[in-house]
Amino acid sequence: MNRKGWLRMRRITQKKKIRMSFIPAMISIALIVVIVLIITRFNSIMQQRERIVAESKQLAAQEQSLKDRLYSVRLTGGAANDKEKVENIARGQLDMVYPGEIVFRISGE
C-alpha cells in the first residue's frame, strides 16, 4: 500500500473513532442531565415531606389542645353557662323576652 492509500485509511479510521466517541459522549451527557434532574426532584420531595411532617405535628398539638379545652368545658358544665350567657345578652342588650312575659321599665328621670 502506498503512502496516499495509507493516509486515506488512517483518516477513515479517525473519522470512525470520532463518530464512535461522539455517541458515548452524548449518552454520558444525557445520563448526567437525567441524574441532575432526579437529584433536584428528590431534594424537592424531601423538603415537601419535612414541611408536611412539621405541619402534621403542629396540627396534632393543636388538636390535643382543643380536646383538652373541650374536656375542661364539659367538666365545668360549660353548656349550662353558655345558655345563661345567651339569655342574659338577649334580655339585656336585645330586649327579648319569653312569650307571655311582661316587661316593666322604670325610668330614673
N, CA and C atoms as a LAMMPS dump frame, in Angstrom:
ITEM: TIMESTEP
0
ITEM: NUMBER OF ATOMS
327
ITEM: BOX BOUNDS ff ff ff
-5.0000000000000000e+02 5.0000000000000000e+02
-5.0000000000000000e+02 5.0000000000000000e+02
-5.0000000000000000e+02 5.0000000000000000e+02
ITEM: ATOMS id mol type element x y z
1 1 1 N 0.851 -1.174 0
2 1 2 C 0 0 0
3 1 3 C 0.898 1.239 0
4 2 1 N 0.542 2.178 -0.815
5 2 2 C 1.364 3.382 -0.91
6 2 3 C 0.985 4.374 0.183
7 3 1 N 1.708 5.441 0.215
8 3 2 C 1.537 6.435 1.271
9 3 3 C 0.149 7.083 1.21
10 4 1 N -0.385 7.394 0.023
11 4 2 C -1.699 8.034 -0.105
12 4 3 C -2.8 7.089 0.374
13 5 1 N -2.696 5.857 0.033
14 5 2 C -3.688 4.886 0.471
15 5 3 C -3.668 4.71 1.982
16 6 1 N -2.466 4.714 2.536
17 6 2 C -2.325 4.559 3.99
18 6 3 C -2.912 5.762 4.723
19 7 1 N -2.645 6.984 4.217
20 7 2 C -3.188 8.202 4.829
21 7 3 C -4.716 8.227 4.741
22 8 1 N -5.226 7.767 3.602
23 8 2 C -6.676 7.737 3.426
24 8 3 C -7.318 6.766 4.423
25 9 1 N -6.732 5.601 4.582
26 9 2 C -7.235 4.622 5.547
27 9 3 C -7.17 5.183 6.965
28 10 1 N -6.113 5.912 7.248
29 10 2 C -5.95 6.493 8.586
30 10 3 C -7.047 7.53 8.852
31 11 1 N -7.364 8.372 7.847
32 11 2 C -8.416 9.38 8.012
33 11 3 C -9.777 8.717 8.208
34 12 1 N -10.076 7.687 7.469
35 12 2 C -11.343 6.974 7.616
36 12 3 C -11.433 6.362 9.002
37 13 1 N -10.331 5.77 9.463
38 13 2 C -10.299 5.176 10.794
39 13 3 C -10.496 6.251 11.863
40 14 1 N -9.859 7.425 11.677
41 14 2 C -10.006 8.51 12.644
42 14 3 C -11.448 9.023 12.661
43 15 1 N -12.098 9.117 11.489
44 15 2 C -13.493 9.56 11.444
45 15 3 C -14.396 8.576 12.16
46 16 1 N -14.141 7.284 11.995
47 16 2 C -14.929 6.272 12.697
48 16 3 C -14.726 6.397 14.199
49 17 1 N -13.483 6.661 14.611
50 17 2 C -13.207 6.828 16.041
51 17 3 C -13.932 8.048 16.591
52 18 1 N -13.947 9.108 15.784
53 18 2 C -14.632 10.322 16.227
54 18 3 C -16.134 10.047 16.352
55 19 1 N -16.715 9.361 15.376
56 19 2 C -18.131 9.025 15.443
57 19 3 C -18.421 8.111 16.619
58 20 1 N -17.569 7.153 16.83
59 20 2 C -17.763 6.217 17.928
60 20 3 C -17.609 6.913 19.278
61 21 1 N -16.742 7.899 19.4
62 21 2 C -16.574 8.591 20.672
63 21 3 C -17.657 9.655 20.868
64 22 1 N -18.287 10.108 19.797
65 22 2 C -19.344 11.105 19.898
66 22 3 C -20.599 10.503 20.533
67 23 1 N -20.976 9.306 20.154
68 23 2 C -22.176 8.659 20.687
69 23 3 C -22.051 8.409 22.19
70 24 1 N -20.952 7.82 22.672
71 24 2 C -20.83 7.655 24.132
72 24 3 C -20.808 8.984 24.875
73 25 1 N -20.239 10.009 24.257
74 25 2 C -20.214 11.329 24.904
75 25 3 C -21.63 11.873 25.048
76 26 1 N -22.449 11.725 24.018
77 26 2 C -23.827 12.2 24.08
78 26 3 C -24.634 11.396 25.107
79 27 1 N -24.405 10.087 25.142
80 27 2 C -25.088 9.256 26.138
81 27 3 C -24.672 9.666 27.54
82 28 1 N -23.398 9.941 27.736
83 28 2 C -22.902 10.369 29.054
84 28 3 C -23.532 11.69 29.47
85 29 1 N -23.609 12.632 28.541
86 29 2 C -24.218 13.938 28.847
87 29 3 C -25.692 13.759 29.194
88 30 1 N -26.386 12.929 28.431
89 30 2 C -27.806 12.682 28.709
90 30 3 C -27.987 12.053 30.084
91 31 1 N -27.131 11.101 30.435
92 31 2 C -27.213 10.47 31.756
93 31 3 C -26.95 11.473 32.874
94 32 1 N -25.983 12.336 32.67
95 32 2 C -25.677 13.353 33.685
96 32 3 C -26.873 14.283 33.88
97 33 1 N -27.504 14.686 32.781
98 33 2 C -28.682 15.57 32.877
99 33 3 C -29.81 14.86 33.621
100 34 1 N -30.043 13.59 33.299
101 34 2 C -31.096 12.831 33.972
102 34 3 C -30.787 12.694 35.46
103 35 1 N -29.55 12.417 35.799
104 35 2 C -29.168 12.273 37.212
105 35 3 C -29.366 13.58 37.958
106 36 1 N -28.982 14.698 37.354
107 36 2 C -29.171 16.009 37.994
108 36 3 C -30.655 16.29 38.204
109 37 1 N -31.478 15.974 37.21
110 37 2 C -32.928 16.18 37.355
111 37 3 C -33.505 15.312 38.461
112 38 1 N -33.056 14.077 38.547
113 38 2 C -33.544 13.18 39.595
114 38 3 C -33.151 13.696 40.972
115 39 1 N -31.904 14.131 41.119
116 39 2 C -31.437 14.641 42.422
117 39 3 C -32.221 15.896 42.809
118 40 1 N -32.448 16.78 41.851
119 40 2 C -33.204 18.006 42.124
120 40 3 C -34.628 17.684 42.563
121 41 1 N -35.27 16.767 41.865
122 41 2 C -36.652 16.38 42.211
123 41 3 C -36.69 15.71 43.578
124 42 1 N -35.7 14.872 43.87
125 42 2 C -35.641 14.192 45.159
126 42 3 C -35.511 15.201 46.296
127 43 1 N -34.639 16.197 46.112
128 43 2 C -34.484 17.233 47.142
129 43 3 C -35.784 17.998 47.359
130 44 1 N -36.483 18.295 46.276
131 44 2 C -37.761 18.997 46.381
132 44 3 C -38.775 18.158 47.155
133 45 1 N -38.832 16.876 46.851
134 45 2 C -39.758 15.98 47.543
135 45 3 C -39.406 15.881 49.02
136 46 1 N -38.132 15.814 49.349
137 46 2 C -37.721 15.724 50.751
138 46 3 C -38.079 17 51.515
139 47 1 N -37.936 18.155 50.88
140 47 2 C -38.32 19.409 51.535
141 47 3 C -39.825 19.451 51.772
142 48 1 N -40.61 18.997 50.812
143 48 2 C -42.06 18.941 50.988
144 48 3 C -42.416 17.99 52.116
145 49 1 N -41.734 16.862 52.187
146 49 2 C -42.002 15.883 53.235
147 49 3 C -41.717 16.481 54.616
148 50 1 N -40.587 17.171 54.756
149 50 2 C -40.247 17.798 56.041
150 50 3 C -41.29 18.838 56.432
151 51 1 N -41.753 19.616 55.449
152 51 2 C -42.766 20.633 55.737
153 51 3 C -44.076 19.987 56.177
154 52 1 N -44.463 18.909 55.503
155 52 2 C -45.714 18.233 55.843
156 52 3 C -45.622 17.575 57.205
157 53 1 N -44.473 16.989 57.539
158 53 2 C -44.302 16.365 58.851
159 53 3 C -44.393 17.424 59.948
160 54 1 N -43.751 18.573 59.737
161 54 2 C -43.812 19.649 60.733
162 54 3 C -45.245 20.162 60.891
163 55 1 N -45.945 20.317 59.776
164 55 2 C -47.334 20.78 59.822
165 55 3 C -48.227 19.755 60.517
166 56 1 N -47.959 18.482 60.28
167 56 2 C -48.733 17.419 60.917
168 56 3 C -48.538 17.438 62.429
169 57 1 N -47.297 17.636 62.878
170 57 2 C -47.028 17.713 64.321
171 57 3 C -47.738 18.913 64.942
172 58 1 N -47.714 20.04 64.22
173 58 2 C -48.376 21.239 64.723
174 58 3 C -49.888 21.017 64.828
175 59 1 N -50.475 20.386 63.823
176 59 2 C -51.915 20.13 63.849
177 59 3 C -52.28 19.127 64.938
178 60 1 N -51.423 18.14 65.174
179 60 2 C -51.69 17.169 66.238
180 60 3 C -51.669 17.864 67.602
181 61 1 N -50.715 18.776 67.805
182 61 2 C -50.647 19.519 69.068
183 61 3 C -51.883 20.41 69.225
184 62 1 N -52.298 21.048 68.138
185 62 2 C -53.487 21.899 68.186
186 62 3 C -54.73 21.064 68.481
187 63 1 N -54.823 19.891 67.868
188 63 2 C -55.961 19.008 68.118
189 63 3 C -56.008 18.587 69.589
190 64 1 N -54.862 18.241 70.154
191 64 2 C -54.822 17.835 71.555
192 64 3 C -55.215 18.991 72.469
193 65 1 N -54.766 20.195 72.13
194 65 2 C -55.129 21.372 72.919
195 65 3 C -56.642 21.597 72.896
196 66 1 N -57.24 21.461 71.714
197 66 2 C -58.693 21.639 71.604
198 66 3 C -59.453 20.54 72.34
199 67 1 N -58.947 19.31 72.294
200 67 2 C -59.587 18.224 73.036
201 67 3 C -59.534 18.488 74.534
202 68 1 N -58.373 18.963 75.016
203 68 2 C -58.244 19.288 76.442
204 68 3 C -59.204 20.402 76.835
205 69 1 N -59.316 21.401 75.975
206 69 2 C -60.216 22.524 76.251
207 69 3 C -61.668 22.05 76.277
208 70 1 N -62.049 21.21 75.337
209 70 2 C -63.405 20.671 75.298
210 70 3 C -63.694 19.848 76.549
211 71 1 N -62.731 19.048 76.962
212 71 2 C -62.898 18.232 78.17
213 71 3 C -63.11 19.122 79.402
214 72 1 N -62.324 20.195 79.504
215 72 2 C -62.468 21.075 80.672
216 72 3 C -63.809 21.807 80.649
217 73 1 N -64.278 22.184 79.465
218 73 2 C -65.572 22.855 79.36
219 73 3 C -66.69 21.904 79.764
220 74 1 N -66.581 20.657 79.321
221 74 2 C -67.608 19.676 79.692
222 74 3 C -67.584 19.386 81.188
223 75 1 N -66.408 19.371 81.8
224 75 2 C -66.312 19.121 83.24
225 75 3 C -66.954 20.239 84.053
226 76 1 N -66.774 21.465 83.618
227 76 2 C -67.292 22.602 84.389
228 76 3 C -68.739 22.922 84.044
229 77 1 N -69.341 22.149 83.164
230 77 2 C -70.74 22.416 82.806
231 77 3 C -70.861 23.646 81.947
232 78 1 N -69.97 23.798 80.993
233 78 2 C -69.933 24.975 80.128
234 78 3 C -71.194 25.176 79.331
235 79 1 N -71.886 24.115 78.998
236 79 2 C -73.096 24.253 78.183
237 79 3 C -74.174 25.013 78.938
238 80 1 N -74.338 24.725 80.239
239 80 2 C -75.349 25.434 81.039
240 80 3 C -74.983 26.903 81.161
241 81 1 N -73.709 27.193 81.364
242 81 2 C -73.271 28.587 81.477
243 81 3 C -73.467 29.327 80.163
244 82 1 N -73.254 28.643 79.066
245 82 2 C -73.442 29.278 77.763
246 82 3 C -74.9 29.67 77.561
247 83 1 N -75.833 28.815 77.969
248 83 2 C -77.25 29.137 77.814
249 83 3 C -77.607 30.347 78.648
250 84 1 N -77.073 30.419 79.849
251 84 2 C -77.344 31.57 80.722
252 84 3 C -76.757 32.85 80.122
253 85 1 N -75.57 32.763 79.581
254 85 2 C -74.951 33.945 78.968
255 85 3 C -75.775 34.433 77.783
256 86 1 N -76.217 33.505 76.954
257 86 2 C -77.019 33.877 75.783
258 86 3 C -78.329 34.523 76.23
259 87 1 N -78.933 33.948 77.249
260 87 2 C -80.193 34.508 77.73
261 87 3 C -79.984 35.91 78.305
262 88 1 N -78.923 36.13 79.07
263 88 2 C -78.645 37.451 79.643
264 88 3 C -78.393 38.483 78.549
265 89 1 N -77.664 38.105 77.52
266 89 2 C -77.418 39.041 76.418
267 89 3 C -78.723 39.338 75.675
268 90 1 N -79.519 38.316 75.431
269 90 2 C -80.789 38.511 74.723
270 90 3 C -81.716 39.436 75.51
271 91 1 N -81.772 39.256 76.809
272 91 2 C -82.663 40.087 77.623
273 91 3 C -82.111 41.498 77.798
274 92 1 N -80.829 41.607 78.118
275 92 2 C -80.248 42.913 78.456
276 92 3 C -79.966 43.787 77.247
277 93 1 N -79.385 43.24 76.21
278 93 2 C -78.959 44.063 75.078
279 93 3 C -79.97 44.077 73.935
280 94 1 N -80.703 42.993 73.772
281 94 2 C -81.617 42.907 72.627
282 94 3 C -83.083 43.078 73.021
283 95 1 N -83.328 43.273 74.317
284 95 2 C -84.701 43.478 74.832
285 95 3 C -85.63 42.345 74.416
286 96 1 N -85.188 41.133 74.504
287 96 2 C -86.01 39.985 74.155
288 96 3 C -86.601 39.396 75.43
289 97 1 N -87.821 38.821 75.296
290 97 2 C -88.491 38.185 76.422
291 97 3 C -89.136 36.894 75.948
292 98 1 N -89.478 36.048 76.909
293 98 2 C -90.199 34.821 76.573
294 98 3 C -91.659 35.178 76.299
295 99 1 N -92.333 34.347 75.514
296 99 2 C -93.759 34.614 75.259
297 99 3 C -94.548 34.613 76.576
298 100 1 N -95.416 35.608 76.733
299 100 2 C -96.242 35.704 77.912
300 100 3 C -95.623 36.556 79.015
301 101 1 N -94.341 36.911 78.924
302 101 2 C -93.719 37.755 79.938
303 101 3 C -94.083 39.202 79.696
304 102 1 N -94.142 39.945 80.782
305 102 2 C -94.436 41.373 80.695
306 102 3 C -93.218 42.117 81.224
307 103 1 N -92.785 43.127 80.505
308 103 2 C -91.59 43.865 80.881
309 103 3 C -92.029 45.235 81.414
310 104 1 N -91.515 45.591 82.575
311 104 2 C -91.774 46.9 83.176
312 104 3 C -90.46 47.667 83.159
313 105 1 N -90.452 48.85 82.616
314 105 2 C -89.254 49.694 82.573
315 105 3 C -89.473 50.87 83.528
316 106 1 N -88.491 51.097 84.329
317 106 2 C -88.563 52.222 85.261
318 106 3 C -87.497 53.223 84.85
319 107 1 N -87.938 54.419 84.631
320 107 2 C -87.019 55.453 84.211
321 107 3 C -86.637 56.294 85.406
322 108 1 N -85.387 56.664 85.497
323 108 2 C -84.91 57.454 86.637
324 108 3 C -85.117 58.927 86.468
325 109 1 N -85.704 59.389 85.4
326 109 2 C -85.869 60.82 85.17
327 109 3 C -87.154 61.336 85.686
